[in-house]
Structures are given as structure tokens and as C-alpha cells.
Amino acid sequence: MVSYVEIFIEFFKIGLFMFGGGYGGIALFYKELVENRAWISEEEFLRILGIAESTPGPVAINTATWVGYVLRGFPGSIIATMGVVLPAYLIILSAVVVLRPYLEHELVRAVFRGINAAVIALILYVFFRLARSVLFIKGTFTLDLVSAALFSLSLVLLMATRVNPIAIIGLTAALALLIKIFGL
């Protein structure tokens, strides 16, 4: 069983290097919790991520809370949440005090451009790892046509309309349920 201290330290580390917001942190969650520590399976990670994205609040905090709960119940959820939030609080507090006069400096802006590029790479890494699990039939290279169609529909709606992402999640969940019920 994972200890409370291990949970706090791991989520603190994730929070410390989670540049680019919650979606940038998803790659860190995946790498540390699924690949490196094997605290949860890839399938469980996908389930947790779906819940975290579908509920109100920042996806990183929701993910940390849910994983902490899976690992050690309610106390684990509190500890994981505190672990992932504390570094951002400390970094922002320090940045306000130290960096404020330098935010428009060319060197500081260059550093942030580098961080942003790395965050995009992290997001794409997780996208490709999770897309493999969602878009292909487990253990094969056969495309799951239903999942691929729902993915494509979601992507088109996100890119071509102003439909709320939560509505898109609800729509695709309802369509998946109907497809399952009617065996399409």
C-alpha cells in the first residue's frame, strides 16, 4: 500500500513541474503514476481522466484528488490535492515577489517560450499514448470505428463550432451509450 508521505511527495513533484496548466500536467501524471510507479493502470488512468475532465474545476486538481482517493481513500485525496497545489502556490508567490519587474524582459520571455514548447510536447505525448488505448481495439492495431467516429466528431465540433466542451463530452457519452444499447 502506498503511504501518505509517498503520495504527498509524488504529487508535490508533479505539481512542481506542471508548467502549462492542468493539461500539461496530464503527461506528468501518466508518466509517474502509470509508467514509473504503476500505482494505477492505463485503463484506470483513462477512467479517472474522463471523470476529472467532466467535473467542474481544474483538471489537474480533479485528477490528483481522484487518484489520491483511489490510492488511500478520503485522506489520500486531501494529501494528493495539497501536494499538487502547494508548488504552484509557492512558485506564484515567489514569482510575484521576484520576477514582476522582469516579466517583459526578452530573456524571461525566451524562457517562457521554451517552457511552452515543452508543454506542447508533453500534451502530445499523452495524446498519442491515450489515443492508442481509446482508438484501437485492445491488444491489436485494429481501429475501433465507434471510438474513432466519436473522436472525429468531437474534434470537428471543438475546432469548427463554439459548442461548449462539456456539451461535447455529454453528446459523445450519450451517443456511445445509444450505440451500445442498440448494438450499432
C-alpha positions as CSV (number, residue, x, y, z in Angstrom):
1,M,0.0,0.0,0.0
2,V,1.2,3.5,-0.9
3,S,2.0,5.6,2.1
4,Y,0.6,9.1,2.7
5,V,4.1,10.5,2.6
6,E,4.8,8.9,-0.8
7,I,1.5,10.3,-2.2
8,F,2.4,13.8,-1.0
9,I,5.9,13.7,-2.3
10,E,4.9,12.3,-5.7
11,F,2.1,14.8,-6.2
12,F,4.3,17.6,-5.0
13,K,6.9,16.7,-7.6
14,I,4.1,16.6,-10.3
15,G,2.8,20.0,-9.1
16,L,6.4,21.4,-9.1
17,F,7.0,20.6,-12.8
18,M,3.4,21.0,-14.1
19,F,4.0,24.0,-16.4
20,G,1.3,24.8,-18.9
21,G,-1.6,24.2,-16.6
22,G,-3.6,21.0,-16.0
23,Y,-3.3,19.6,-19.5
24,G,0.5,19.9,-19.4
25,G,0.4,18.1,-16.1
26,I,-1.5,15.1,-17.5
27,A,1.7,13.9,-19.1
28,L,3.4,14.0,-15.8
29,F,0.6,12.2,-14.1
30,Y,0.7,9.5,-16.7
31,K,4.4,9.1,-16.7
32,E,4.8,9.0,-12.9
33,L,1.6,7.2,-11.8
34,V,1.1,4.7,-14.7
35,E,4.6,4.1,-16.2
36,N,7.1,4.8,-13.4
37,R,5.3,3.8,-10.2
38,A,2.5,1.6,-11.6
39,W,0.1,2.9,-8.9
40,I,-2.8,2.8,-11.3
41,S,-3.3,1.1,-14.7
42,E,-3.6,2.9,-18.0
43,E,-7.3,1.9,-18.1
44,E,-7.8,3.3,-14.7
45,F,-6.0,6.5,-15.6
46,L,-8.3,6.9,-18.6
47,R,-11.3,6.5,-16.4
48,I,-10.0,9.0,-13.8
49,L,-9.1,11.5,-16.6
50,G,-12.6,11.2,-18.1
51,I,-14.1,12.0,-14.7
52,A,-11.6,14.8,-13.9
53,E,-12.3,16.5,-17.3
54,S,-16.1,16.1,-16.9
55,T,-16.4,17.6,-13.4
56,P,-16.1,21.3,-12.5
57,G,-12.7,22.6,-11.5
58,P,-9.1,22.4,-12.8
59,V,-8.3,19.0,-14.4
60,A,-5.0,18.6,-12.5
61,I,-6.6,19.1,-9.1
62,N,-9.5,16.8,-10.0
63,T,-7.1,14.2,-11.2
64,A,-4.9,14.4,-8.1
65,T,-8.0,14.2,-5.9
66,W,-9.4,11.2,-7.6
67,V,-6.1,9.3,-7.8
68,G,-5.4,10.1,-4.1
69,Y,-8.9,8.7,-3.3
70,V,-8.2,5.5,-5.3
71,L,-4.9,5.0,-3.6
72,R,-5.8,5.8,0.1
73,G,-9.4,6.9,0.3
74,F,-10.5,10.4,1.5
75,P,-7.3,11.2,3.4
76,G,-5.3,10.2,0.3
77,S,-7.4,12.6,-1.8
78,I,-6.7,15.5,0.5
79,I,-3.0,14.7,0.6
80,A,-2.7,14.3,-3.2
81,T,-4.6,17.6,-3.8
82,M,-2.4,19.5,-1.3
83,G,0.7,18.0,-2.8
84,V,-0.2,19.1,-6.4
85,V,-1.4,22.6,-5.4
86,L,1.3,23.6,-3.0
87,P,4.2,24.0,-5.5
88,A,2.1,26.3,-7.7
89,Y,1.2,28.4,-4.8
90,L,4.8,28.8,-3.7
91,I,6.0,29.4,-7.2
92,I,3.4,32.1,-7.9
93,L,4.1,33.8,-4.6
94,S,7.9,33.8,-5.4
95,A,7.3,35.0,-8.9
96,V,5.2,37.9,-7.8
97,V,7.9,39.0,-5.4
98,V,11.0,38.3,-7.5
99,L,10.1,38.4,-11.2
100,R,7.5,41.1,-11.5
101,P,10.0,43.8,-12.6
102,Y,11.4,41.5,-15.3
103,L,8.4,39.9,-16.9
104,E,8.7,41.9,-20.1
105,H,12.5,41.3,-20.4
106,E,13.5,39.5,-23.5
107,L,15.4,36.7,-21.7
108,V,12.5,36.0,-19.4
109,R,10.1,35.8,-22.4
110,A,12.5,33.4,-24.1
111,V,12.5,31.1,-21.1
112,F,8.6,31.1,-21.1
113,R,8.6,30.3,-24.9
114,G,10.9,27.3,-24.2
115,I,8.6,26.1,-21.4
116,N,5.6,26.5,-23.6
117,A,7.2,24.4,-26.4
118,A,8.0,21.6,-23.8
119,V,4.4,21.7,-22.5
120,I,3.0,21.2,-26.0
121,A,5.4,18.2,-26.4
122,L,4.1,16.7,-23.1
123,I,0.5,17.2,-24.1
124,L,1.1,15.5,-27.5
125,Y,3.0,12.6,-25.8
126,V,0.0,11.8,-23.6
127,F,-2.4,12.3,-26.5
128,F,-0.6,9.6,-28.6
129,R,-0.4,7.2,-25.6
130,L,-4.0,7.6,-24.7
131,A,-5.2,7.7,-28.3
132,R,-3.7,4.2,-28.8
133,S,-5.8,3.0,-25.8
134,V,-9.0,4.6,-26.9
135,L,-8.9,4.5,-30.7
136,F,-7.7,0.9,-31.2
137,I,-9.2,-2.4,-30.1
138,K,-7.2,-3.5,-27.0
139,G,-4.1,-5.5,-27.9
140,T,-4.4,-5.0,-31.7
141,F,-3.7,-2.4,-34.3
142,T,-7.4,-2.6,-35.4
143,L,-9.1,0.8,-35.3
144,D,-12.2,0.9,-33.1
145,L,-14.6,2.5,-35.6
146,V,-17.1,3.8,-33.0
147,S,-14.3,5.4,-30.9
148,A,-12.7,6.9,-34.0
149,A,-16.0,8.3,-35.1
150,L,-16.8,9.8,-31.7
151,F,-13.2,11.3,-31.6
152,S,-13.6,12.8,-35.0
153,L,-17.0,14.2,-34.2
154,S,-15.6,15.8,-31.0
155,L,-12.6,17.2,-32.8
156,V,-14.7,18.8,-35.6
157,L,-17.1,20.3,-33.1
158,L,-14.3,21.7,-31.0
159,M,-12.5,23.2,-34.0
160,A,-15.4,24.3,-36.1
161,T,-18.0,25.5,-33.7
162,R,-18.4,27.3,-30.4
163,V,-20.1,24.3,-28.7
164,N,-19.1,24.1,-25.1
165,P,-16.6,21.3,-24.5
166,I,-18.8,19.9,-21.6
167,A,-21.7,19.6,-24.1
168,I,-19.4,17.8,-26.5
169,I,-18.5,15.3,-23.8
170,G,-22.1,14.8,-22.9
171,L,-23.1,14.4,-26.5
172,T,-20.4,11.8,-27.2
173,A,-21.2,9.9,-24.0
174,A,-24.9,9.8,-25.0
175,L,-24.0,8.7,-28.5
176,A,-21.7,5.9,-27.1
177,L,-24.5,4.8,-24.8
178,L,-27.0,4.7,-27.6
179,I,-24.6,2.8,-29.8
180,K,-24.0,0.2,-27.1
181,I,-27.7,-0.1,-26.3
182,F,-28.8,-0.5,-29.9
183,G,-25.7,-2.5,-30.9
184,L,-24.7,-0.3,-33.8
